[in-house]
Amino acid sequence: MRQFMLPDLGEGLEEAEIVAWFVNEGDHVVANQPLVSVETDKAVVEVPSPWSGTIGRLFGEKGDLIKVGAPLVEFAEGGGADTGTVVGEIARSEPGLRLAEAAARPRGPQVMPAIRALARKLDVDLNLVQGSGPGGSITRGDVERAARSLAEAGPAEPLRGMRRSMAQRMATAHAEIVPTTVMDEADIDAWPKSADITIRLVQAIAVACEAEPSLNAWYNSQASERRILKRIDVGIAVDIEGGLIVPVLRNVGERGSADLRAGLDRMRVDSTARSIPAEELRGATITLSNFGMFGGRYASLVVVPPQVAIIGAGRVVQRVVAHQGTPAIRRTLPLSLTFDHRVVTGGEAARFLAALRSALEKP
C-alpha cells in the first residue's frame, strides 16, 4: 500500500476542505490525473495524482477538513508511503471555529447551575447570551429571551471556505495588530469623468510608498523585525459571492495604467470563478479596500499581518469646500489609512496619507 498525503498548496496553509472527489475506490488512475478538488483559504484547487495505480481508499468525504500532511488517498498497489509531508489527521467539520492560536478563546460566562440546566433544556448556548444580572451574570430571563430569539432564527451554519478563512485571519489580526486610523479627503473635481478610480488609487499608493517607504513593509512580531520592501505589491479587496478575496496586483510602481487595468480585470474574473492561482493571493505588501463603490465614507480597517498598513477609499461625494479662497461644490474622495502602530509612527502615517492625497489631486 502507498499513501499520498495532502501537499502544502500554498504558503502557510494548514488544512483544506474537500469540495469534490473525481475518483472512487477501485478506479485506476494515471499520474497527474485530478483526484480531488479542495478549498484552501481563498481558492478551489485540483489535486493531481502523483502516480499511476488503483485507488484503494479515499480519506474523507465532501465537506471534511483535512490537514496538510494527512493521508488523502491510499493506492492498492506499490510499496512505501509518501514521505514528502508529515502525517497528520483528518479533522471533521465542527459547529464552532478553530481560530488562530494567537486569539484566545473567551471564557464562558459565570452561571448558576440551575441556569445552566435550563440552558441545556432549551438548547441555548450560553456563550450567545448577554447577561443582565449583577456583574453581567446570566439570569433565567436572559436564557428564556435567547431561546425565543433562537427559535425565530435560522439553523446554525458552520463557517466554511472564505468566511472561515476570514474569521481566522481577523482573529489573528485582532490578537496581534495595534491599529490606528487617520483620515483625509482628496479633491478630485479636476478628474475627467472617465477616470479609473481604482487604478488612480493604486498608482497613488505607489507614489505614497516611494515618499514614505515605511508603510510598504512586513513585520515579524515574533522576532521584532521590520522589513521595508522595495517592490510594491498591492492586495485588492474583491467582494464576491461567498465572501471576500484579496488577489495581489504585482509591482504596481513599474506598470502603466492600461497594464494595471488589464491585470485587475483578469484577477476579478478569476476571483469570481474561484479559479485564481493560490500564489496570486499571497505576498501583498500593502492593501487597498475600495469600499466606496458600495457605500460608506470612512472606515477603521483591519491590517492583516505581516503587512503594516491598509488604505480605504470611500464613496465619492460632492461637498462644499474652500477652493481658491471661495466656497465651491467639489467632488471629494474620502481616504482612510489604518496602520500598525507597533511599527509605524503617526508622523510616517501622516506623511504617507499626505503624499497619497497629493497624488490623487493631480488632474
Contacts in CASP RR format, 6 or more apart in sequence:
PFRMAT RR
TARGET T0000
AUTHOR 0000-0000-0000
METHOD contacts of the structure
MODEL  1
MRQFMLPDLGEGLEEAEIVAWFVNEGDHVVANQPLVSVETDKAVVEVPSP
WSGTIGRLFGEKGDLIKVGAPLVEFAEGGGADTGTVVGEIARSEPGLRLA
EAAARPRGPQVMPAIRALARKLDVDLNLVQGSGPGGSITRGDVERAARSL
AEAGPAEPLRGMRRSMAQRMATAHAEIVPTTVMDEADIDAWPKSADITIR
LVQAIAVACEAEPSLNAWYNSQASERRILKRIDVGIAVDIEGGLIVPVLR
NVGERGSADLRAGLDRMRVDSTARSIPAEELRGATITLSNFGMFGGRYAS
LVVVPPQVAIIGAGRVVQRVVAHQGTPAIRRTLPLSLTFDHRVVTGGEAA
RFLAALRSALEKP
1 56 0 8 1.000
1 74 0 8 1.000
1 75 0 8 1.000
1 76 0 8 1.000
1 78 0 8 1.000
1 79 0 8 1.000
1 80 0 8 1.000
2 51 0 8 1.000
2 74 0 8 1.000
2 75 0 8 1.000
2 77 0 8 1.000
2 78 0 8 1.000
2 79 0 8 1.000
2 80 0 8 1.000
2 81 0 8 1.000
2 82 0 8 1.000
3 71 0 8 1.000
3 72 0 8 1.000
3 73 0 8 1.000
3 74 0 8 1.000
3 75 0 8 1.000
3 81 0 8 1.000
3 82 0 8 1.000
4 35 0 8 1.000
4 49 0 8 1.000
4 50 0 8 1.000
4 51 0 8 1.000
4 71 0 8 1.000
4 72 0 8 1.000
4 73 0 8 1.000
4 74 0 8 1.000
4 75 0 8 1.000
4 82 0 8 1.000
5 68 0 8 1.000
5 69 0 8 1.000
5 70 0 8 1.000
5 71 0 8 1.000
5 72 0 8 1.000
5 82 0 8 1.000
5 84 0 8 1.000
5 85 0 8 1.000
5 87 0 8 1.000
5 88 0 8 1.000
6 16 0 8 1.000
6 38 0 8 1.000
6 47 0 8 1.000
6 66 0 8 1.000
6 67 0 8 1.000
6 68 0 8 1.000
6 69 0 8 1.000
6 70 0 8 1.000
6 71 0 8 1.000
6 72 0 8 1.000
6 85 0 8 1.000
7 47 0 8 1.000
7 68 0 8 1.000
7 69 0 8 1.000
7 84 0 8 1.000
7 85 0 8 1.000
8 68 0 8 1.000
8 69 0 8 1.000
8 85 0 8 1.000
9 16 0 8 1.000
9 38 0 8 1.000
9 40 0 8 1.000
9 45 0 8 1.000
9 47 0 8 1.000
9 68 0 8 1.000
9 278 0 8 1.000
10 40 0 8 1.000
10 278 0 8 1.000
10 279 0 8 1.000
10 282 0 8 1.000
11 282 0 8 1.000
11 283 0 8 1.000
13 40 0 8 1.000
13 41 0 8 1.000
13 68 0 8 1.000
13 278 0 8 1.000
14 67 0 8 1.000
14 68 0 8 1.000
15 65 0 8 1.000
15 66 0 8 1.000
15 67 0 8 1.000
15 68 0 8 1.000
15 91 0 8 1.000
16 38 0 8 1.000
16 39 0 8 1.000
16 40 0 8 1.000
16 45 0 8 1.000
16 65 0 8 1.000
16 66 0 8 1.000
16 68 0 8 1.000
17 38 0 8 1.000
17 39 0 8 1.000
17 63 0 8 1.000
17 64 0 8 1.000
17 65 0 8 1.000
17 66 0 8 1.000
17 93 0 8 1.000
17 160 0 8 1.000
17 161 0 8 1.000
18 36 0 8 1.000
18 37 0 8 1.000
18 38 0 8 1.000
18 60 0 8 1.000
18 61 0 8 1.000
18 62 0 8 1.000
18 63 0 8 1.000
18 64 0 8 1.000
18 65 0 8 1.000
18 66 0 8 1.000
19 36 0 8 1.000
19 37 0 8 1.000
19 38 0 8 1.000
19 39 0 8 1.000
19 44 0 8 1.000
19 62 0 8 1.000
19 63 0 8 1.000
20 36 0 8 1.000
20 37 0 8 1.000
20 62 0 8 1.000
21 35 0 8 1.000
21 36 0 8 1.000
21 58 0 8 1.000
21 62 0 8 1.000
22 33 0 8 1.000
22 34 0 8 1.000
22 35 0 8 1.000
22 36 0 8 1.000
22 37 0 8 1.000
22 46 0 8 1.000
23 29 0 8 1.000
23 33 0 8 1.000
23 35 0 8 1.000
23 36 0 8 1.000
23 55 0 8 1.000
23 58 0 8 1.000
23 73 0 8 1.000
24 55 0 8 1.000
24 58 0 8 1.000
25 55 0 8 1.000
25 56 0 8 1.000
25 57 0 8 1.000
25 58 0 8 1.000
26 54 0 8 1.000
26 55 0 8 1.000
26 56 0 8 1.000
26 76 0 8 1.000
27 54 0 8 1.000
27 55 0 8 1.000
28 52 0 8 1.000
28 53 0 8 1.000
28 54 0 8 1.000
28 55 0 8 1.000
29 35 0 8 1.000
29 49 0 8 1.000
29 52 0 8 1.000
29 53 0 8 1.000
29 54 0 8 1.000
29 55 0 8 1.000
30 49 0 8 1.000
30 52 0 8 1.000
30 53 0 8 1.000
31 48 0 8 1.000
31 49 0 8 1.000
31 50 0 8 1.000
31 51 0 8 1.000
31 52 0 8 1.000
32 48 0 8 1.000
32 49 0 8 1.000
33 48 0 8 1.000
33 49 0 8 1.000
34 46 0 8 1.000
34 47 0 8 1.000
34 48 0 8 1.000
34 49 0 8 1.000
35 47 0 8 1.000
35 48 0 8 1.000
35 49 0 8 1.000
35 72 0 8 1.000
35 73 0 8 1.000
36 46 0 8 1.000
36 47 0 8 1.000
36 58 0 8 1.000
36 72 0 8 1.000
36 73 0 8 1.000
37 44 0 8 1.000
37 45 0 8 1.000
37 46 0 8 1.000
37 47 0 8 1.000
38 44 0 8 1.000
38 45 0 8 1.000
38 47 0 8 1.000
38 66 0 8 1.000
39 45 0 8 1.000
39 160 0 8 1.000
39 161 0 8 1.000
40 278 0 8 1.000
41 161 0 8 1.000
41 162 0 8 1.000
41 165 0 8 1.000
41 168 0 8 1.000
41 169 0 8 1.000
41 281 0 8 1.000
42 162 0 8 1.000
42 165 0 8 1.000
42 245 0 8 1.000
42 246 0 8 1.000
42 276 0 8 1.000
42 278 0 8 1.000
42 281 0 8 1.000
43 274 0 8 1.000
43 275 0 8 1.000
43 276 0 8 1.000
43 277 0 8 1.000
43 278 0 8 1.000
43 281 0 8 1.000
44 274 0 8 1.000
44 275 0 8 1.000
45 278 0 8 1.000
47 72 0 8 1.000
49 73 0 8 1.000
50 82 0 8 1.000
51 75 0 8 1.000
53 75 0 8 1.000
53 76 0 8 1.000
53 77 0 8 1.000
54 75 0 8 1.000
54 76 0 8 1.000
54 77 0 8 1.000
55 73 0 8 1.000
55 74 0 8 1.000
55 75 0 8 1.000
55 76 0 8 1.000
56 73 0 8 1.000
56 74 0 8 1.000
56 75 0 8 1.000
56 76 0 8 1.000
57 73 0 8 1.000
57 74 0 8 1.000
58 73 0 8 1.000
58 74 0 8 1.000
59 66 0 8 1.000
59 70 0 8 1.000
59 71 0 8 1.000
59 72 0 8 1.000
59 73 0 8 1.000
59 74 0 8 1.000
59 90 0 8 1.000
60 66 0 8 1.000
60 90 0 8 1.000
63 93 0 8 1.000
63 160 0 8 1.000
64 90 0 8 1.000
64 91 0 8 1.000
64 92 0 8 1.000
64 93 0 8 1.000
65 90 0 8 1.000
65 91 0 8 1.000
65 92 0 8 1.000
65 93 0 8 1.000
66 72 0 8 1.000
66 90 0 8 1.000
66 91 0 8 1.000
67 88 0 8 1.000
67 89 0 8 1.000
67 90 0 8 1.000
67 91 0 8 1.000
68 85 0 8 1.000
69 85 0 8 1.000
69 86 0 8 1.000
69 87 0 8 1.000
69 88 0 8 1.000
70 87 0 8 1.000
70 88 0 8 1.000
70 89 0 8 1.000
70 90 0 8 1.000
71 87 0 8 1.000
71 88 0 8 1.000
71 90 0 8 1.000
91 98 0 8 1.000
93 158 0 8 1.000
93 160 0 8 1.000
94 158 0 8 1.000
95 156 0 8 1.000
95 158 0 8 1.000
96 158 0 8 1.000
96 159 0 8 1.000
97 158 0 8 1.000
97 159 0 8 1.000
97 164 0 8 1.000
97 167 0 8 1.000
97 168 0 8 1.000
98 168 0 8 1.000
99 105 0 8 1.000
99 167 0 8 1.000
99 168 0 8 1.000
99 171 0 8 1.000
99 172 0 8 1.000
100 168 0 8 1.000
100 169 0 8 1.000
100 171 0 8 1.000
100 172 0 8 1.000
100 175 0 8 1.000
102 171 0 8 1.000
102 172 0 8 1.000
102 175 0 8 1.000
102 176 0 8 1.000
103 171 0 8 1.000
103 172 0 8 1.000
103 174 0 8 1.000
103 175 0 8 1.000
104 175 0 8 1.000
106 127 0 8 1.000
108 126 0 8 1.000
108 127 0 8 1.000
109 126 0 8 1.000
109 127 0 8 1.000
109 129 0 8 1.000
109 131 0 8 1.000
109 136 0 8 1.000
109 137 0 8 1.000
109 138 0 8 1.000
110 137 0 8 1.000
110 138 0 8 1.000
111 119 0 8 1.000
111 126 0 8 1.000
111 137 0 8 1.000
111 138 0 8 1.000
112 137 0 8 1.000
114 140 0 8 1.000
115 138 0 8 1.000
115 139 0 8 1.000
115 140 0 8 1.000
115 143 0 8 1.000
116 126 0 8 1.000
118 140 0 8 1.000
118 143 0 8 1.000
118 144 0 8 1.000
119 125 0 8 1.000
119 126 0 8 1.000
119 129 0 8 1.000
119 143 0 8 1.000
122 143 0 8 1.000
122 144 0 8 1.000
122 147 0 8 1.000
123 147 0 8 1.000
123 150 0 8 1.000
124 143 0 8 1.000
124 146 0 8 1.000
124 147 0 8 1.000
124 150 0 8 1.000
126 138 0 8 1.000
126 143 0 8 1.000
128 146 0 8 1.000
128 150 0 8 1.000
129 138 0 8 1.000
129 142 0 8 1.000
129 143 0 8 1.000
129 146 0 8 1.000
130 142 0 8 1.000
131 137 0 8 1.000
131 138 0 8 1.000
131 139 0 8 1.000
131 142 0 8 1.000
132 138 0 8 1.000
132 139 0 8 1.000
132 141 0 8 1.000
132 142 0 8 1.000
133 139 0 8 1.000
133 142 0 8 1.000
158 164 0 8 1.000
159 167 0 8 1.000
162 242 0 8 1.000
162 243 0 8 1.000
162 244 0 8 1.000
162 245 0 8 1.000
163 242 0 8 1.000
163 243 0 8 1.000
166 243 0 8 1.000
166 244 0 8 1.000
169 304 0 8 1.000
170 302 0 8 1.000
172 304 0 8 1.000
172 305 0 8 1.000
173 302 0 8 1.000
173 303 0 8 1.000
173 304 0 8 1.000
173 305 0 8 1.000
174 302 0 8 1.000
176 221 0 8 1.000
176 305 0 8 1.000
177 302 0 8 1.000
177 303 0 8 1.000
177 305 0 8 1.000
177 340 0 8 1.000
177 342 0 8 1.000
178 340 0 8 1.000
178 341 0 8 1.000
178 342 0 8 1.000
179 300 0 8 1.000
179 301 0 8 1.000
179 302 0 8 1.000
179 303 0 8 1.000
179 338 0 8 1.000
179 339 0 8 1.000
179 340 0 8 1.000
179 341 0 8 1.000
180 338 0 8 1.000
180 339 0 8 1.000
180 341 0 8 1.000
180 346 0 8 1.000
180 349 0 8 1.000
181 299 0 8 1.000
181 300 0 8 1.000
181 301 0 8 1.000
181 336 0 8 1.000
181 337 0 8 1.000
181 338 0 8 1.000
181 339 0 8 1.000
182 336 0 8 1.000
182 337 0 8 1.000
182 339 0 8 1.000
182 346 0 8 1.000
182 349 0 8 1.000
182 350 0 8 1.000
182 353 0 8 1.000
183 298 0 8 1.000
183 334 0 8 1.000
183 335 0 8 1.000
183 336 0 8 1.000
183 337 0 8 1.000
184 335 0 8 1.000
184 353 0 8 1.000
184 354 0 8 1.000
184 357 0 8 1.000
185 332 0 8 1.000
185 333 0 8 1.000
185 334 0 8 1.000
185 335 0 8 1.000
185 357 0 8 1.000
186 332 0 8 1.000
186 333 0 8 1.000
186 335 0 8 1.000
186 356 0 8 1.000
186 357 0 8 1.000
186 360 0 8 1.000
186 361 0 8 1.000
187 321 0 8 1.000
187 323 0 8 1.000
187 330 0 8 1.000
187 331 0 8 1.000
187 332 0 8 1.000
187 361 0 8 1.000
188 195 0 8 1.000
188 316 0 8 1.000
188 331 0 8 1.000
188 332 0 8 1.000
188 333 0 8 1.000
188 360 0 8 1.000
188 361 0 8 1.000
189 323 0 8 1.000
189 330 0 8 1.000
189 331 0 8 1.000
189 332 0 8 1.000
190 361 0 8 1.000
190 362 0 8 1.000
190 363 0 8 1.000
191 200 0 8 1.000
191 331 0 8 1.000
191 363 0 8 1.000
192 363 0 8 1.000
196 257 0 8 1.000
196 261 0 8 1.000
197 290 0 8 1.000
197 313 0 8 1.000
197 316 0 8 1.000
197 333 0 8 1.000
198 236 0 8 1.000
198 264 0 8 1.000
198 288 0 8 1.000
198 290 0 8 1.000
199 257 0 8 1.000
199 260 0 8 1.000
199 261 0 8 1.000
199 264 0 8 1.000
200 360 0 8 1.000
201 288 0 8 1.000
201 290 0 8 1.000
201 311 0 8 1.000
201 313 0 8 1.000
201 360 0 8 1.000
202 234 0 8 1.000
202 236 0 8 1.000
202 249 0 8 1.000
202 252 0 8 1.000
202 260 0 8 1.000
202 264 0 8 1.000
202 288 0 8 1.000
203 252 0 8 1.000
203 253 0 8 1.000
203 256 0 8 1.000
203 257 0 8 1.000
203 260 0 8 1.000
203 359 0 8 1.000
204 356 0 8 1.000
204 359 0 8 1.000
204 360 0 8 1.000
205 232 0 8 1.000
205 234 0 8 1.000
205 252 0 8 1.000
205 286 0 8 1.000
205 288 0 8 1.000
205 311 0 8 1.000
205 356 0 8 1.000
206 232 0 8 1.000
206 234 0 8 1.000
206 252 0 8 1.000
206 253 0 8 1.000
207 355 0 8 1.000
207 356 0 8 1.000
207 358 0 8 1.000
207 359 0 8 1.000
208 215 0 8 1.000
208 352 0 8 1.000
208 353 0 8 1.000
208 355 0 8 1.000
208 356 0 8 1.000
208 359 0 8 1.000
209 215 0 8 1.000
209 216 0 8 1.000
209 232 0 8 1.000
209 286 0 8 1.000
209 352 0 8 1.000
210 355 0 8 1.000
211 351 0 8 1.000
211 352 0 8 1.000
211 355 0 8 1.000
212 348 0 8 1.000
212 351 0 8 1.000
212 352 0 8 1.000
212 355 0 8 1.000
213 228 0 8 1.000
214 226 0 8 1.000
214 228 0 8 1.000
214 308 0 8 1.000
214 343 0 8 1.000
214 344 0 8 1.000
214 345 0 8 1.000
214 348 0 8 1.000
214 352 0 8 1.000
215 286 0 8 1.000
215 308 0 8 1.000
215 309 0 8 1.000
215 339 0 8 1.000
215 344 0 8 1.000
215 348 0 8 1.000
215 349 0 8 1.000
215 352 0 8 1.000
216 228 0 8 1.000
216 229 0 8 1.000
216 232 0 8 1.000
216 285 0 8 1.000
216 286 0 8 1.000
216 309 0 8 1.000
217 226 0 8 1.000
217 227 0 8 1.000
217 228 0 8 1.000
217 229 0 8 1.000
217 285 0 8 1.000
217 307 0 8 1.000
217 308 0 8 1.000
217 343 0 8 1.000
218 226 0 8 1.000
218 227 0 8 1.000
218 229 0 8 1.000
218 285 0 8 1.000
218 306 0 8 1.000
218 307 0 8 1.000
218 308 0 8 1.000
219 225 0 8 1.000
219 226 0 8 1.000
219 227 0 8 1.000
219 305 0 8 1.000
219 306 0 8 1.000
219 308 0 8 1.000
219 340 0 8 1.000
219 342 0 8 1.000
219 343 0 8 1.000
220 226 0 8 1.000
220 227 0 8 1.000
220 306 0 8 1.000
221 305 0 8 1.000
221 342 0 8 1.000
226 308 0 8 1.000
226 343 0 8 1.000
229 285 0 8 1.000
231 250 0 8 1.000
231 251 0 8 1.000
231 285 0 8 1.000
232 251 0 8 1.000
232 252 0 8 1.000
232 253 0 8 1.000
232 285 0 8 1.000
232 286 0 8 1.000
233 248 0 8 1.000
233 249 0 8 1.000
233 250 0 8 1.000
233 251 0 8 1.000
233 252 0 8 1.000
233 283 0 8 1.000
233 284 0 8 1.000
233 285 0 8 1.000
233 286 0 8 1.000
234 248 0 8 1.000
234 249 0 8 1.000
234 252 0 8 1.000
234 284 0 8 1.000
234 285 0 8 1.000
234 286 0 8 1.000
234 287 0 8 1.000
234 288 0 8 1.000
235 246 0 8 1.000
235 247 0 8 1.000
235 248 0 8 1.000
235 249 0 8 1.000
235 284 0 8 1.000
235 286 0 8 1.000
235 287 0 8 1.000
235 288 0 8 1.000
236 246 0 8 1.000
236 247 0 8 1.000
236 248 0 8 1.000
236 249 0 8 1.000
236 264 0 8 1.000
236 267 0 8 1.000
236 287 0 8 1.000
236 288 0 8 1.000
236 290 0 8 1.000
237 244 0 8 1.000
237 245 0 8 1.000
237 246 0 8 1.000
237 287 0 8 1.000
237 288 0 8 1.000
237 289 0 8 1.000
237 290 0 8 1.000
237 291 0 8 1.000
238 244 0 8 1.000
238 245 0 8 1.000
238 246 0 8 1.000
238 247 0 8 1.000
238 267 0 8 1.000
238 268 0 8 1.000
238 271 0 8 1.000
239 294 0 8 1.000
240 271 0 8 1.000
240 272 0 8 1.000
241 272 0 8 1.000
245 271 0 8 1.000
245 276 0 8 1.000
245 281 0 8 1.000
246 281 0 8 1.000
246 284 0 8 1.000
246 287 0 8 1.000
247 267 0 8 1.000
247 270 0 8 1.000
247 271 0 8 1.000
247 276 0 8 1.000
247 280 0 8 1.000
247 281 0 8 1.000
248 280 0 8 1.000
248 281 0 8 1.000
248 282 0 8 1.000
248 283 0 8 1.000
248 284 0 8 1.000
249 260 0 8 1.000
249 263 0 8 1.000
249 264 0 8 1.000
249 267 0 8 1.000
252 260 0 8 1.000
267 276 0 8 1.000
267 280 0 8 1.000
270 276 0 8 1.000
270 277 0 8 1.000
270 280 0 8 1.000
284 307 0 8 1.000
285 307 0 8 1.000
286 307 0 8 1.000
286 309 0 8 1.000
286 310 0 8 1.000
286 311 0 8 1.000
287 303 0 8 1.000
287 304 0 8 1.000
287 307 0 8 1.000
287 309 0 8 1.000
287 310 0 8 1.000
287 311 0 8 1.000
288 310 0 8 1.000
288 311 0 8 1.000
288 312 0 8 1.000
288 313 0 8 1.000
289 299 0 8 1.000
289 301 0 8 1.000
289 310 0 8 1.000
289 311 0 8 1.000
289 312 0 8 1.000
289 313 0 8 1.000
290 312 0 8 1.000
290 313 0 8 1.000
290 314 0 8 1.000
291 299 0 8 1.000
291 312 0 8 1.000
291 313 0 8 1.000
291 314 0 8 1.000
292 313 0 8 1.000
292 314 0 8 1.000
292 315 0 8 1.000
292 316 0 8 1.000
293 315 0 8 1.000
295 314 0 8 1.000
295 315 0 8 1.000
296 314 0 8 1.000
296 315 0 8 1.000
296 334 0 8 1.000
297 314 0 8 1.000
297 315 0 8 1.000
297 317 0 8 1.000
297 334 0 8 1.000
298 314 0 8 1.000
298 334 0 8 1.000
298 336 0 8 1.000
299 312 0 8 1.000
299 314 0 8 1.000
299 336 0 8 1.000
299 338 0 8 1.000
300 336 0 8 1.000
300 338 0 8 1.000
301 310 0 8 1.000
301 311 0 8 1.000
301 312 0 8 1.000
301 336 0 8 1.000
301 338 0 8 1.000
302 310 0 8 1.000
302 338 0 8 1.000
303 309 0 8 1.000
303 310 0 8 1.000
303 338 0 8 1.000
303 339 0 8 1.000
303 340 0 8 1.000
304 310 0 8 1.000
305 340 0 8 1.000
307 340 0 8 1.000
308 339 0 8 1.000
308 340 0 8 1.000
308 343 0 8 1.000
308 344 0 8 1.000
309 337 0 8 1.000
309 338 0 8 1.000
309 339 0 8 1.000
309 340 0 8 1.000
309 344 0 8 1.000
309 349 0 8 1.000
309 352 0 8 1.000
310 337 0 8 1.000
310 338 0 8 1.000
310 339 0 8 1.000
311 335 0 8 1.000
311 336 0 8 1.000
311 337 0 8 1.000
311 356 0 8 1.000
312 335 0 8 1.000
312 336 0 8 1.000
312 337 0 8 1.000
312 338 0 8 1.000
313 333 0 8 1.000
313 334 0 8 1.000
313 335 0 8 1.000
313 336 0 8 1.000
314 333 0 8 1.000
314 334 0 8 1.000
314 335 0 8 1.000
314 336 0 8 1.000
315 334 0 8 1.000
316 331 0 8 1.000
316 332 0 8 1.000
316 333 0 8 1.000
317 331 0 8 1.000
317 332 0 8 1.000
317 334 0 8 1.000
318 329 0 8 1.000
318 330 0 8 1.000
318 331 0 8 1.000
318 332 0 8 1.000
319 329 0 8 1.000
319 330 0 8 1.000
319 332 0 8 1.000
320 327 0 8 1.000
320 328 0 8 1.000
320 329 0 8 1.000
320 330 0 8 1.000
321 327 0 8 1.000
321 328 0 8 1.000
321 330 0 8 1.000
321 332 0 8 1.000
322 328 0 8 1.000
323 330 0 8 1.000
333 360 0 8 1.000
335 353 0 8 1.000
335 356 0 8 1.000
335 357 0 8 1.000
335 360 0 8 1.000
337 349 0 8 1.000
337 352 0 8 1.000
337 353 0 8 1.000
337 356 0 8 1.000
339 346 0 8 1.000
339 348 0 8 1.000
339 349 0 8 1.000
END
